[in-house]
Amino acid sequence: MRIGELAALAGVSTRTVRHYHHQGVLPQPPRRVNGYREYGLRDTLRLARARRLTGTS
């Protein structure tokens, strides 16, 4: 899934996901050949955990 799909599943904006990447809270997956980053279920769980730990609902 792409960043927009990940953000929609977690209920945040893509900007929030990028902010977590920049802060080092959420690891950023490598780019694929097509130039996009592919996120998986693990990334969704990590994002949900990071949101829970930061106290954001």
Summary of the structure (lengths in Angstrom):
residues: 57
radius of gyration: 10.7
end to end distance: 22.4
largest distance: 35.8
contacts: 125
relative contact order: 0.21
helix: 56%
strand: 4%
